[in-house]
Amino acid sequence: MDKGYEGQYGYPPPQGYPPPQGYPPPQGYPPPQGYPPPQGYPPPQGYPPPQEYPPQAYPPQQAPQVVYAEAPRNDDADCCQGMCAALAVCCCLDMLC
């Protein structure tokens, strides 16, 4: 009792899987966008024309005169002793702290 088209258990024989679908062809990357062309530096600006300077305080033929003066002499030694005494007191106070 061979029915021919039925399988072993009365079902039709298994159908084969459909052939696998291939992956779609890879999409190419877009063409690279080039960098914009380099911008050149602006042309150098020249120096501005010299301006008229204000007249100098002294004419060229008359230079300022330098006068040296001596400081008044103080022969009084009390000032020095007073400063030394004040310094000594400060040093003593620093040692106590």
N, CA, C and O atoms as a CHARMM CRD file, in Angstrom:
* protein
*
  388
    1    1 MET  N      0.81200  -1.17500   0.00000 PROA 1      0.00000
    2    1 MET  CA     0.00000   0.00000   0.00000 PROA 1      0.00000
    3    1 MET  C      0.86300   1.24800   0.00000 PROA 1      0.00000
    4    1 MET  O      0.86800   2.04600   0.93700 PROA 1      0.00000
    5    2 ASP  N      1.52400   1.36200  -0.99800 PROA 2      0.00000
    6    2 ASP  CA     2.40000   2.52300  -1.11100 PROA 2      0.00000
    7    2 ASP  C      1.65000   3.60200  -1.84700 PROA 2      0.00000
    8    2 ASP  O      1.25200   3.42500  -2.99900 PROA 2      0.00000
    9    3 LYS  N      1.46000   4.70900  -1.18700 PROA 3      0.00000
   10    3 LYS  CA     0.70600   5.79000  -1.81600 PROA 3      0.00000
   11    3 LYS  C      1.62800   6.71400  -2.60800 PROA 3      0.00000
   12    3 LYS  O      1.14100   7.53000  -3.39200 PROA 3      0.00000
   13    4 GLY  N      2.87200   6.61500  -2.43600 PROA 4      0.00000
   14    4 GLY  CA     3.81100   7.34500  -3.26400 PROA 4      0.00000
   15    4 GLY  C      4.14100   8.72500  -2.75500 PROA 4      0.00000
   16    4 GLY  O      5.30500   9.01300  -2.47900 PROA 4      0.00000
   17    5 TYR  N      3.18900   9.55900  -2.62700 PROA 5      0.00000
   18    5 TYR  CA     3.49600  10.94300  -2.26100 PROA 5      0.00000
   19    5 TYR  C      3.45400  11.15800  -0.77200 PROA 5      0.00000
   20    5 TYR  O      3.95800  12.17400  -0.29300 PROA 5      0.00000
   21    6 GLU  N      2.87800  10.25000  -0.01900 PROA 6      0.00000
   22    6 GLU  CA     2.81200  10.44600   1.41800 PROA 6      0.00000
   23    6 GLU  C      4.09000   9.95500   2.04800 PROA 6      0.00000
   24    6 GLU  O      4.76100   9.06600   1.52300 PROA 6      0.00000
   25    7 GLY  N      4.41500  10.53500   3.16500 PROA 7      0.00000
   26    7 GLY  CA     5.61900  10.15200   3.88100 PROA 7      0.00000
   27    7 GLY  C      5.37800   8.92800   4.72400 PROA 7      0.00000
   28    7 GLY  O      4.39700   8.20900   4.53100 PROA 7      0.00000
   29    8 GLN  N      6.26500   8.69400   5.64600 PROA 8      0.00000
   30    8 GLN  CA     6.22200   7.49500   6.45400 PROA 8      0.00000
   31    8 GLN  C      5.00900   7.47500   7.36900 PROA 8      0.00000
   32    8 GLN  O      4.46700   6.40300   7.63900 PROA 8      0.00000
   33    9 TYR  N      4.57200   8.62500   7.85100 PROA 9      0.00000
   34    9 TYR  CA     3.46600   8.68700   8.81400 PROA 9      0.00000
   35    9 TYR  C      2.19900   9.23800   8.19000 PROA 9      0.00000
   36    9 TYR  O      1.31400   9.67100   8.92800 PROA 9      0.00000
   37   10 GLY  N      2.06800   9.24700   6.94700 PROA 10     0.00000
   38   10 GLY  CA     0.86600   9.70300   6.31300 PROA 10     0.00000
   39   10 GLY  C      0.89600  11.16800   5.93000 PROA 10     0.00000
   40   10 GLY  O     -0.07000  11.69000   5.37200 PROA 10     0.00000
   41   11 TYR  N      1.98200  11.82000   6.22300 PROA 11     0.00000
   42   11 TYR  CA     2.10600  13.22700   5.83300 PROA 11     0.00000
   43   11 TYR  C      2.91500  13.31300   4.55900 PROA 11     0.00000
   44   11 TYR  O      3.70000  12.41200   4.26400 PROA 11     0.00000
   45   12 PRO  N      2.74400  14.34900   3.82100 PROA 12     0.00000
   46   12 PRO  CA     3.57400  14.45900   2.61800 PROA 12     0.00000
   47   12 PRO  C      5.04400  14.60500   3.01600 PROA 12     0.00000
   48   12 PRO  O      5.33400  15.10400   4.10400 PROA 12     0.00000
   49   13 PRO  N      5.95100  14.19200   2.18300 PROA 13     0.00000
   50   13 PRO  CA     7.37000  14.32300   2.53100 PROA 13     0.00000
   51   13 PRO  C      7.73000  15.79900   2.74800 PROA 13     0.00000
   52   13 PRO  O      7.13600  16.68800   2.13700 PROA 13     0.00000
   53   14 PRO  N      8.70700  16.04600   3.62300 PROA 14     0.00000
   54   14 PRO  CA     9.05400  17.45400   3.91300 PROA 14     0.00000
   55   14 PRO  C      9.57700  18.16000   2.67400 PROA 14     0.00000
   56   14 PRO  O     10.31700  17.61100   1.85900 PROA 14     0.00000
   57   15 GLN  N      9.16100  19.37100   2.58600 PROA 15     0.00000
   58   15 GLN  CA     9.63700  20.19400   1.47300 PROA 15     0.00000
   59   15 GLN  C     10.98700  20.79300   1.87600 PROA 15     0.00000
   60   15 GLN  O     11.21300  21.07500   3.05300 PROA 15     0.00000
   61   16 GLY  N     11.83700  20.97700   0.95300 PROA 16     0.00000
   62   16 GLY  CA    13.13400  21.58100   1.25300 PROA 16     0.00000
   63   16 GLY  C     12.98200  23.06000   1.59700 PROA 16     0.00000
   64   16 GLY  O     12.04700  23.73400   1.16700 PROA 16     0.00000
   65   17 TYR  N     13.90800  23.51700   2.36200 PROA 17     0.00000
   66   17 TYR  CA    13.88600  24.94700   2.68600 PROA 17     0.00000
   67   17 TYR  C     14.11400  25.73800   1.41300 PROA 17     0.00000
   68   17 TYR  O     14.80700  25.27500   0.50700 PROA 17     0.00000
   69   18 PRO  N     13.54300  26.91400   1.33800 PROA 18     0.00000
   70   18 PRO  CA    13.82400  27.71100   0.13200 PROA 18     0.00000
   71   18 PRO  C     15.30100  28.10200   0.12600 PROA 18     0.00000
   72   18 PRO  O     15.92600  28.20200   1.18200 PROA 18     0.00000
   73   19 PRO  N     15.83500  28.31300  -1.02200 PROA 19     0.00000
   74   19 PRO  CA    17.26300  28.68300  -1.05300 PROA 19     0.00000
   75   19 PRO  C     17.47300  29.98700  -0.27200 PROA 19     0.00000
   76   19 PRO  O     16.65000  30.89900  -0.34000 PROA 19     0.00000
   77   20 PRO  N     18.56800  30.06100   0.45900 PROA 20     0.00000
   78   20 PRO  CA    18.78500  31.26700   1.28500 PROA 20     0.00000
   79   20 PRO  C     18.88800  32.51500   0.42200 PROA 20     0.00000
   80   20 PRO  O     19.48000  32.52400  -0.65700 PROA 20     0.00000
   81   21 GLN  N     18.29200  33.54800   0.94600 PROA 21     0.00000
   82   21 GLN  CA    18.37900  34.82800   0.24100 PROA 21     0.00000
   83   21 GLN  C     19.72900  35.46200   0.60100 PROA 21     0.00000
   84   21 GLN  O     20.09100  35.56100   1.77400 PROA 21     0.00000
   85   22 GLY  N     20.42700  35.86700  -0.38000 PROA 22     0.00000
   86   22 GLY  CA    21.71900  36.49600  -0.11700 PROA 22     0.00000
   87   22 GLY  C     21.54300  37.87700   0.49800 PROA 22     0.00000
   88   22 GLY  O     20.48700  38.49800   0.38200 PROA 22     0.00000
   89   23 TYR  N     22.57300  38.33000   1.13800 PROA 23     0.00000
   90   23 TYR  CA    22.54200  39.68900   1.68000 PROA 23     0.00000
   91   23 TYR  C     22.48000  40.66600   0.52000 PROA 23     0.00000
   92   23 TYR  O     23.00200  40.39200  -0.56000 PROA 23     0.00000
   93   24 PRO  N     21.84700  41.79600   0.74100 PROA 24     0.00000
   94   24 PRO  CA    21.84200  42.77100  -0.35900 PROA 24     0.00000
   95   24 PRO  C     23.26400  43.25200  -0.62100 PROA 24     0.00000
   96   24 PRO  O     24.09600  43.25600   0.28600 PROA 24     0.00000
   97   25 PRO  N     23.53700  43.64600  -1.82000 PROA 25     0.00000
   98   25 PRO  CA    24.91100  44.10700  -2.09800 PROA 25     0.00000
   99   25 PRO  C     25.24300  45.30200  -1.19900 PROA 25     0.00000
  100   25 PRO  O     24.37800  46.13700  -0.93300 PROA 25     0.00000
  101   26 PRO  N     26.47700  45.38500  -0.73600 PROA 26     0.00000
  102   26 PRO  CA    26.82900  46.47600   0.18600 PROA 26     0.00000
  103   26 PRO  C     26.65300  47.83500  -0.47200 PROA 26     0.00000
  104   26 PRO  O     26.97100  48.04100  -1.64300 PROA 26     0.00000
  105   27 GLN  N     26.14200  48.73400   0.32200 PROA 27     0.00000
  106   27 GLN  CA    25.97900  50.10300  -0.18100 PROA 27     0.00000
  107   27 GLN  C     27.32800  50.80500  -0.04000 PROA 27     0.00000
  108   27 GLN  O     27.94300  50.77100   1.02500 PROA 27     0.00000
  109   28 GLY  N     27.76200  51.41100  -1.06700 PROA 28     0.00000
  110   28 GLY  CA    29.03900  52.11000  -0.99800 PROA 28     0.00000
  111   28 GLY  C     28.93600  53.35800  -0.13400 PROA 28     0.00000
  112   28 GLY  O     27.86800  53.95700  -0.00800 PROA 28     0.00000
  113   29 TYR  N     30.02600  53.72900   0.44000 PROA 29     0.00000
  114   29 TYR  CA    30.05700  54.97500   1.21100 PROA 29     0.00000
  115   29 TYR  C     29.89800  56.14400   0.24900 PROA 29     0.00000
  116   29 TYR  O     30.28400  56.05300  -0.91600 PROA 29     0.00000
  117   30 PRO  N     29.32900  57.23900   0.73500 PROA 30     0.00000
  118   30 PRO  CA    29.22600  58.39100  -0.17200 PROA 30     0.00000
  119   30 PRO  C     30.62500  58.90300  -0.50500 PROA 30     0.00000
  120   30 PRO  O     31.55700  58.70300   0.27400 PROA 30     0.00000
  121   31 PRO  N     30.77600  59.53900  -1.61400 PROA 31     0.00000
  122   31 PRO  CA    32.12200  60.03700  -1.96000 PROA 31     0.00000
  123   31 PRO  C     32.59500  61.01200  -0.88900 PROA 31     0.00000
  124   31 PRO  O     31.80000  61.79500  -0.36900 PROA 31     0.00000
  125   32 PRO  N     33.87300  60.97100  -0.55900 PROA 32     0.00000
  126   32 PRO  CA    34.36000  61.83700   0.52300 PROA 32     0.00000
  127   32 PRO  C     34.19000  63.31000   0.17200 PROA 32     0.00000
  128   32 PRO  O     34.44100  63.74600  -0.95100 PROA 32     0.00000
  129   33 GLN  N     33.76400  64.03800   1.16100 PROA 33     0.00000
  130   33 GLN  CA    33.63800  65.48600   0.97200 PROA 33     0.00000
  131   33 GLN  C     35.01100  66.08500   1.24900 PROA 33     0.00000
  132   33 GLN  O     35.53000  65.94900   2.35700 PROA 33     0.00000
  133   34 GLY  N     35.57400  66.71200   0.31100 PROA 34     0.00000
  134   34 GLY  CA    36.89500  67.29500   0.51100 PROA 34     0.00000
  135   34 GLY  C     36.83500  68.46900   1.46900 PROA 34     0.00000
  136   34 GLY  O     35.80200  69.12300   1.60800 PROA 34     0.00000
  137   35 TYR  N     37.93200  68.72200   2.11300 PROA 35     0.00000
  138   35 TYR  CA    38.00800  69.89600   2.97400 PROA 35     0.00000
  139   35 TYR  C     37.89600  71.14000   2.09600 PROA 35     0.00000
  140   35 TYR  O     38.29800  71.11900   0.93300 PROA 35     0.00000
  141   36 PRO  N     37.35700  72.20900   2.64500 PROA 36     0.00000
  142   36 PRO  CA    37.31100  73.42100   1.81700 PROA 36     0.00000
  143   36 PRO  C     38.73300  73.88900   1.52500 PROA 36     0.00000
  144   36 PRO  O     39.63800  73.63900   2.32200 PROA 36     0.00000
  145   37 PRO  N     38.93800  74.54100   0.43600 PROA 37     0.00000
  146   37 PRO  CA    40.30700  74.98500   0.12900 PROA 37     0.00000
  147   37 PRO  C     40.79800  75.92300   1.22300 PROA 37     0.00000
  148   37 PRO  O     40.01700  76.70900   1.76000 PROA 37     0.00000
  149   38 PRO  N     42.07900  75.85000   1.55700 PROA 38     0.00000
  150   38 PRO  CA    42.58600  76.69300   2.64700 PROA 38     0.00000
  151   38 PRO  C     42.44200  78.17000   2.31300 PROA 38     0.00000
  152   38 PRO  O     42.67900  78.61000   1.18900 PROA 38     0.00000
  153   39 GLN  N     42.05400  78.89500   3.31200 PROA 39     0.00000
  154   39 GLN  CA    41.91600  80.34000   3.12300 PROA 39     0.00000
  155   39 GLN  C     43.28900  80.98000   3.34200 PROA 39     0.00000
  156   39 GLN  O     43.96600  80.69100   4.32800 PROA 39     0.00000
  157   40 GLY  N     43.67300  81.81100   2.45700 PROA 40     0.00000
  158   40 GLY  CA    44.96300  82.47400   2.59900 PROA 40     0.00000
  159   40 GLY  C     44.91700  83.52300   3.69700 PROA 40     0.00000
  160   40 GLY  O     43.85200  84.02400   4.05700 PROA 40     0.00000
  161   41 TYR  N     46.05200  83.83400   4.20500 PROA 41     0.00000
  162   41 TYR  CA    46.13500  84.89300   5.20900 PROA 41     0.00000
  163   41 TYR  C     45.82100  86.22700   4.53300 PROA 41     0.00000
  164   41 TYR  O     46.11000  86.40900   3.35000 PROA 41     0.00000
  165   42 PRO  N     45.23700  87.14900   5.27600 PROA 42     0.00000
  166   42 PRO  CA    44.98600  88.45100   4.64500 PROA 42     0.00000
  167   42 PRO  C     46.31200  89.12800   4.31600 PROA 42     0.00000
  168   42 PRO  O     47.31300  88.88100   4.98800 PROA 42     0.00000
  169   43 PRO  N     46.32900  89.95300   3.32300 PROA 43     0.00000
  170   43 PRO  CA    47.60200  90.60700   2.97900 PROA 43     0.00000
  171   43 PRO  C     48.07200  91.46000   4.15000 PROA 43     0.00000
  172   43 PRO  O     47.25500  92.07400   4.83700 PROA 43     0.00000
  173   44 PRO  N     49.36100  91.50200   4.38100 PROA 44     0.00000
  174   44 PRO  CA    49.85700  92.27100   5.53100 PROA 44     0.00000
  175   44 PRO  C     49.53500  93.75100   5.37600 PROA 44     0.00000
  176   44 PRO  O     49.65400  94.33800   4.30100 PROA 44     0.00000
  177   45 GLN  N     49.13200  94.30800   6.47100 PROA 45     0.00000
  178   45 GLN  CA    48.83300  95.74100   6.46400 PROA 45     0.00000
  179   45 GLN  C     50.13000  96.50000   6.74800 PROA 45     0.00000
  180   45 GLN  O     50.89300  96.13900   7.64500 PROA 45     0.00000
  181   46 GLY  N     50.35400  97.50600   6.00500 PROA 46     0.00000
  182   46 GLY  CA    51.55400  98.30500   6.22100 PROA 46     0.00000
  183   46 GLY  C     51.45100  99.11400   7.50200 PROA 46     0.00000
  184   46 GLY  O     50.36500  99.28900   8.05400 PROA 46     0.00000
  185   47 TYR  N     52.55000  99.58600   7.95200 PROA 47     0.00000
  186   47 TYR  CA    52.54900 100.43600   9.13900 PROA 47     0.00000
  187   47 TYR  C     51.83000 101.74300   8.81200 PROA 47     0.00000
  188   47 TYR  O     51.93000 102.24900   7.69400 PROA 47     0.00000
  189   48 PRO  N     51.11100 102.28300   9.78200 PROA 48     0.00000
  190   48 PRO  CA    50.45800 103.56300   9.49600 PROA 48     0.00000
  191   48 PRO  C     51.51300 104.65300   9.30300 PROA 48     0.00000
  192   48 PRO  O     52.62600 104.53500   9.81500 PROA 48     0.00000
  193   49 PRO  N     51.18000 105.67800   8.59100 PROA 49     0.00000
  194   49 PRO  CA    52.17400 106.74600   8.38900 PROA 49     0.00000
  195   49 PRO  C     52.53100 107.37400   9.73600 PROA 49     0.00000
  196   49 PRO  O     51.67700 107.49300  10.61500 PROA 49     0.00000
  197   50 PRO  N     53.76500 107.76500   9.89300 PROA 50     0.00000
  198   50 PRO  CA    54.17100 108.34300  11.18500 PROA 50     0.00000
  199   50 PRO  C     53.36900 109.60500  11.48300 PROA 50     0.00000
  200   50 PRO  O     53.11800 110.44100  10.61400 PROA 50     0.00000
  201   51 GLN  N     52.98200 109.70100  12.74000 PROA 51     0.00000
  202   51 GLN  CA    52.21700 110.87700  13.13000 PROA 51     0.00000
  203   51 GLN  C     53.16900 111.96200  13.61400 PROA 51     0.00000
  204   51 GLN  O     54.30900 111.71000  14.00300 PROA 51     0.00000
  205   52 GLU  N     52.66100 113.13500  13.57100 PROA 52     0.00000
  206   52 GLU  CA    53.45900 114.25400  14.06600 PROA 52     0.00000
  207   52 GLU  C     53.51500 114.17200  15.58400 PROA 52     0.00000
  208   52 GLU  O     52.48400 114.20600  16.25600 PROA 52     0.00000
  209   53 TYR  N     54.70300 114.06700  16.10800 PROA 53     0.00000
  210   53 TYR  CA    54.85700 114.01900  17.55600 PROA 53     0.00000
  211   53 TYR  C     54.73700 115.42800  18.11700 PROA 53     0.00000
  212   53 TYR  O     55.06300 116.40100  17.43700 PROA 53     0.00000
  213   54 PRO  N     54.26600 115.54200  19.36600 PROA 54     0.00000
  214   54 PRO  CA    54.19100 116.88800  19.95100 PROA 54     0.00000
  215   54 PRO  C     55.59500 117.47000  20.10100 PROA 54     0.00000
  216   54 PRO  O     56.56700 116.72500  20.22500 PROA 54     0.00000
  217   55 PRO  N     55.69900 118.75300  20.09000 PROA 55     0.00000
  218   55 PRO  CA    57.03900 119.35500  20.21500 PROA 55     0.00000
  219   55 PRO  C     57.68100 118.94000  21.53600 PROA 55     0.00000
  220   55 PRO  O     57.00700 118.80700  22.55700 PROA 55     0.00000
  221   56 GLN  N     58.97900 118.74300  21.49400 PROA 56     0.00000
  222   56 GLN  CA    59.68100 118.29900  22.69400 PROA 56     0.00000
  223   56 GLN  C     59.73400 119.42800  23.71200 PROA 56     0.00000
  224   56 GLN  O     59.64700 120.60800  23.37500 PROA 56     0.00000
  225   57 ALA  N     59.88200 119.02100  24.97800 PROA 57     0.00000
  226   57 ALA  CA    59.88700 120.01500  26.05400 PROA 57     0.00000
  227   57 ALA  C     61.09700 120.93700  25.95200 PROA 57     0.00000
  228   57 ALA  O     61.02700 122.10900  26.32100 PROA 57     0.00000
  229   58 TYR  N     62.19700 120.40400  25.45200 PROA 58     0.00000
  230   58 TYR  CA    63.40300 121.22400  25.35300 PROA 58     0.00000
  231   58 TYR  C     63.81000 121.30700  23.89500 PROA 58     0.00000
  232   58 TYR  O     63.71900 120.31700  23.16900 PROA 58     0.00000
  233   59 PRO  N     64.24000 122.43200  23.47100 PROA 59     0.00000
  234   59 PRO  CA    64.78700 122.49900  22.11500 PROA 59     0.00000
  235   59 PRO  C     66.04600 121.62600  22.03800 PROA 59     0.00000
  236   59 PRO  O     66.69500 121.40100  23.05900 PROA 59     0.00000
  237   60 PRO  N     66.39200 121.14300  20.87900 PROA 60     0.00000
  238   60 PRO  CA    67.55000 120.24500  20.77800 PROA 60     0.00000
  239   60 PRO  C     68.84100 120.85400  21.31000 PROA 60     0.00000
  240   60 PRO  O     69.67800 120.13000  21.84900 PROA 60     0.00000
  241   61 GLN  N     69.02100 122.13900  21.17500 PROA 61     0.00000
  242   61 GLN  CA    70.28700 122.72700  21.61500 PROA 61     0.00000
  243   61 GLN  C     70.33000 122.98000  23.11500 PROA 61     0.00000
  244   61 GLN  O     71.39600 123.29100  23.64600 PROA 61     0.00000
  245   62 GLN  N     69.22200 122.85800  23.80300 PROA 62     0.00000
  246   62 GLN  CA    69.21800 123.13100  25.24200 PROA 62     0.00000
  247   62 GLN  C     68.76400 121.86800  25.96800 PROA 62     0.00000
  248   62 GLN  O     67.57100 121.56900  26.02200 PROA 62     0.00000
  249   63 ALA  N     69.71600 121.13800  26.51900 PROA 63     0.00000
  250   63 ALA  CA    69.40100 119.90900  27.24400 PROA 63     0.00000
  251   63 ALA  C     69.08000 120.25700  28.69000 PROA 63     0.00000
  252   63 ALA  O     69.53800 121.28500  29.18800 PROA 63     0.00000
  253   64 PRO  N     68.30200 119.42100  29.37700 PROA 64     0.00000
  254   64 PRO  CA    68.01600 119.69900  30.78500 PROA 64     0.00000
  255   64 PRO  C     69.28400 119.60400  31.62200 PROA 64     0.00000
  256   64 PRO  O     70.16400 118.78600  31.35400 PROA 64     0.00000
  257   65 GLN  N     69.35700 120.42400  32.60100 PROA 65     0.00000
  258   65 GLN  CA    70.54200 120.45900  33.46200 PROA 65     0.00000
  259   65 GLN  C     70.27900 119.60700  34.69600 PROA 65     0.00000
  260   65 GLN  O     69.21200 119.68900  35.30500 PROA 65     0.00000
  261   66 VAL  N     71.25000 118.79800  35.05200 PROA 66     0.00000
  262   66 VAL  CA    71.14200 117.95600  36.23500 PROA 66     0.00000
  263   66 VAL  C     71.90700 118.63300  37.35200 PROA 66     0.00000
  264   66 VAL  O     73.08100 118.97000  37.19900 PROA 66     0.00000
  265   67 VAL  N     71.24200 118.82900  38.46700 PROA 67     0.00000
  266   67 VAL  CA    71.87700 119.48400  39.61400 PROA 67     0.00000
  267   67 VAL  C     71.94100 118.46800  40.74400 PROA 67     0.00000
  268   67 VAL  O     70.92500 117.89500  41.13900 PROA 67     0.00000
  269   68 TYR  N     73.15200 118.25100  41.26200 PROA 68     0.00000
  270   68 TYR  CA    73.32600 117.34100  42.39200 PROA 68     0.00000
  271   68 TYR  C     73.34700 118.15700  43.67300 PROA 68     0.00000
  272   68 TYR  O     73.99100 119.20300  43.75100 PROA 68     0.00000
  273   69 ALA  N     72.64500 117.67000  44.66000 PROA 69     0.00000
  274   69 ALA  CA    72.62400 118.35700  45.95500 PROA 69     0.00000
  275   69 ALA  C     72.97300 117.34200  47.02900 PROA 69     0.00000
  276   69 ALA  O     72.62200 116.16700  46.92300 PROA 69     0.00000
  277   70 GLU  N     73.65500 117.79500  48.04700 PROA 70     0.00000
  278   70 GLU  CA    74.02200 116.90100  49.14100 PROA 70     0.00000
  279   70 GLU  C     72.92600 116.89700  50.18500 PROA 70     0.00000
  280   70 GLU  O     72.29200 117.91800  50.45200 PROA 70     0.00000
  281   71 ALA  N     72.71700 115.73500  50.76600 PROA 71     0.00000
  282   71 ALA  CA    71.74500 115.64300  51.84200 PROA 71     0.00000
  283   71 ALA  C     72.33000 116.29100  53.08800 PROA 71     0.00000
  284   71 ALA  O     73.53700 116.20900  53.31500 PROA 71     0.00000
  285   72 PRO  N     71.50900 116.92200  53.88500 PROA 72     0.00000
  286   72 PRO  CA    72.04900 117.54700  55.10000 PROA 72     0.00000
  287   72 PRO  C     72.61000 116.48300  56.03600 PROA 72     0.00000
  288   72 PRO  O     72.01900 115.42000  56.22700 PROA 72     0.00000
  289   73 ARG  N     73.75300 116.79500  56.60700 PROA 73     0.00000
  290   73 ARG  CA    74.39600 115.84600  57.51000 PROA 73     0.00000
  291   73 ARG  C     73.76500 115.93800  58.88300 PROA 73     0.00000
  292   73 ARG  O     73.46200 117.02100  59.38400 PROA 73     0.00000
  293   74 ASN  N     73.57800 114.77500  59.47600 PROA 74     0.00000
  294   74 ASN  CA    73.03700 114.73600  60.83000 PROA 74     0.00000
  295   74 ASN  C     74.08200 114.04300  61.69200 PROA 74     0.00000
  296   74 ASN  O     74.22900 112.82100  61.66000 PROA 74     0.00000
  297   75 ASP  N     74.78500 114.82900  62.44400 PROA 75     0.00000
  298   75 ASP  CA    75.82400 114.26600  63.30300 PROA 75     0.00000
  299   75 ASP  C     75.25600 113.76700  64.62200 PROA 75     0.00000
  300   75 ASP  O     76.00300 113.28500  65.47400 PROA 75     0.00000
  301   76 ASP  N     73.97000 113.87400  64.79700 PROA 76     0.00000
  302   76 ASP  CA    73.35500 113.47300  66.05500 PROA 76     0.00000
  303   76 ASP  C     73.26200 111.94400  66.06600 PROA 76     0.00000
  304   76 ASP  O     72.58900 111.36900  65.21100 PROA 76     0.00000
  305   77 ALA  N     73.91000 111.29100  66.99800 PROA 77     0.00000
  306   77 ALA  CA    73.93400 109.83800  67.07800 PROA 77     0.00000
  307   77 ALA  C     72.71700 109.29700  67.81100 PROA 77     0.00000
  308   77 ALA  O     72.52500 108.08200  67.85900 PROA 77     0.00000
  309   78 ASP  N     71.89600 110.15700  68.38000 PROA 78     0.00000
  310   78 ASP  CA    70.73200 109.67600  69.12400 PROA 78     0.00000
  311   78 ASP  C     69.75600 108.93600  68.20900 PROA 78     0.00000
  312   78 ASP  O     69.09800 107.98300  68.62600 PROA 78     0.00000
  313   79 CYS  N     69.67300 109.37900  66.98300 PROA 79     0.00000
  314   79 CYS  CA    68.73700 108.74500  66.05400 PROA 79     0.00000
  315   79 CYS  C     69.13300 107.29300  65.84500 PROA 79     0.00000
  316   79 CYS  O     68.29100 106.39600  65.89400 PROA 79     0.00000
  317   80 CYS  N     70.42000 107.06800  65.61100 PROA 80     0.00000
  318   80 CYS  CA    70.88200 105.70300  65.36600 PROA 80     0.00000
  319   80 CYS  C     70.68100 104.84800  66.60900 PROA 80     0.00000
  320   80 CYS  O     70.24000 103.70200  66.51700 PROA 80     0.00000
  321   81 GLN  N     70.99600 105.39300  67.73800 PROA 81     0.00000
  322   81 GLN  CA    70.82700 104.61100  68.96800 PROA 81     0.00000
  323   81 GLN  C     69.35100 104.31300  69.20400 PROA 81     0.00000
  324   81 GLN  O     68.99200 103.22300  69.65000 PROA 81     0.00000
  325   82 GLY  N     68.51900 105.26800  68.90900 PROA 82     0.00000
  326   82 GLY  CA    67.09300 105.03600  69.09200 PROA 82     0.00000
  327   82 GLY  C     66.58700 103.92300  68.18500 PROA 82     0.00000
  328   82 GLY  O     65.77300 103.09700  68.59900 PROA 82     0.00000
  329   83 MET  N     67.07300 103.90500  66.94900 PROA 83     0.00000
  330   83 MET  CA    66.64800 102.85700  66.02300 PROA 83     0.00000
  331   83 MET  C     67.18800 101.50700  66.46500 PROA 83     0.00000
  332   83 MET  O     66.48800 100.49800  66.37700 PROA 83     0.00000
  333   84 CYS  N     68.43800 101.48000  66.94300 PROA 84     0.00000
  334   84 CYS  CA    69.01900 100.21600  67.39200 PROA 84     0.00000
  335   84 CYS  C     68.26200  99.69700  68.60900 PROA 84     0.00000
  336   84 CYS  O     68.03100  98.49400  68.73200 PROA 84     0.00000
  337   85 ALA  N     67.88100 100.58500  69.49400 PROA 85     0.00000
  338   85 ALA  CA    67.14600 100.16600  70.68500 PROA 85     0.00000
  339   85 ALA  C     65.78100  99.60500  70.28900 PROA 85     0.00000
  340   85 ALA  O     65.33800  98.59900  70.84300 PROA 85     0.00000
  341   86 ALA  N     65.12200 100.24500  69.34400 PROA 86     0.00000
  342   86 ALA  CA    63.81600  99.76300  68.91100 PROA 86     0.00000
  343   86 ALA  C     63.95000  98.39600  68.24000 PROA 86     0.00000
  344   86 ALA  O     63.10900  97.51700  68.42700 PROA 86     0.00000
  345   87 LEU  N     65.00900  98.22900  67.46200 PROA 87     0.00000
  346   87 LEU  CA    65.23400  96.94700  66.80400 PROA 87     0.00000
  347   87 LEU  C     65.51700  95.85900  67.82800 PROA 87     0.00000
  348   87 LEU  O     65.03600  94.73400  67.69200 PROA 87     0.00000
  349   88 ALA  N     66.29600  96.19000  68.85100 PROA 88     0.00000
  350   88 ALA  CA    66.62000  95.21000  69.88700 PROA 88     0.00000
  351   88 ALA  C     65.35900  94.79000  70.63000 PROA 88     0.00000
  352   88 ALA  O     65.20000  93.61500  70.96200 PROA 88     0.00000
  353   89 VAL  N     64.46300  95.73200  70.89400 PROA 89     0.00000
  354   89 VAL  CA    63.22500  95.39600  71.59200 PROA 89     0.00000
  355   89 VAL  C     62.38500  94.45700  70.72900 PROA 89     0.00000
  356   89 VAL  O     61.80000  93.50300  71.24200 PROA 89     0.00000
  357   90 CYS  N     62.32300  94.71700  69.44100 PROA 90     0.00000
  358   90 CYS  CA    61.54400  93.85200  68.54900 PROA 90     0.00000
  359   90 CYS  C     62.12300  92.44300  68.53300 PROA 90     0.00000
  360   90 CYS  O     61.37400  91.46700  68.56200 PROA 90     0.00000
  361   91 CYS  N     63.46100  92.32500  68.48700 PROA 91     0.00000
  362   91 CYS  CA    64.08600  91.00400  68.45800 PROA 91     0.00000
  363   91 CYS  C     63.80200  90.26100  69.75400 PROA 91     0.00000
  364   91 CYS  O     63.53400  89.06000  69.73500 PROA 91     0.00000
  365   92 CYS  N     63.86000  90.97000  70.88700 PROA 92     0.00000
  366   92 CYS  CA    63.59500  90.31600  72.17200 PROA 92     0.00000
  367   92 CYS  C     62.15300  89.83700  72.23600 PROA 92     0.00000
  368   92 CYS  O     61.87900  88.75100  72.74700 PROA 92     0.00000
  369   93 LEU  N     61.23400  90.63600  71.72200 PROA 93     0.00000
  370   93 LEU  CA    59.83100  90.22700  71.74300 PROA 93     0.00000
  371   93 LEU  C     59.60700  89.01200  70.84600 PROA 93     0.00000
  372   93 LEU  O     58.80000  88.14000  71.16800 PROA 93     0.00000
  373   94 ASP  N     60.32000  88.95600  69.72400 PROA 94     0.00000
  374   94 ASP  CA    60.17300  87.80800  68.83200 PROA 94     0.00000
  375   94 ASP  C     60.66400  86.53300  69.49500 PROA 94     0.00000
  376   94 ASP  O     60.08700  85.46600  69.28700 PROA 94     0.00000
  377   95 MET  N     61.73600  86.63100  70.30100 PROA 95     0.00000
  378   95 MET  CA    62.26700  85.43700  70.96700 PROA 95     0.00000
  379   95 MET  C     61.30000  84.92800  72.02500 PROA 95     0.00000
  380   95 MET  O     61.23700  83.72400  72.27600 PROA 95     0.00000
  381   96 LEU  N     60.55400  85.82100  72.64200 PROA 96     0.00000
  382   96 LEU  CA    59.63000  85.40700  73.69500 PROA 96     0.00000
  383   96 LEU  C     58.42000  84.68000  73.11600 PROA 96     0.00000
  384   96 LEU  O     57.82800  83.83700  73.79000 PROA 96     0.00000
  385   97 CYS  N     58.05600  84.98600  71.91000 PROA 97     0.00000
  386   97 CYS  CA    56.85300  84.36900  71.31700 PROA 97     0.00000
  387   97 CYS  C     57.11900  82.96500  70.84600 PROA 97     0.00000
  388   97 CYS  O     56.21900  82.30700  70.32600 PROA 97     0.00000
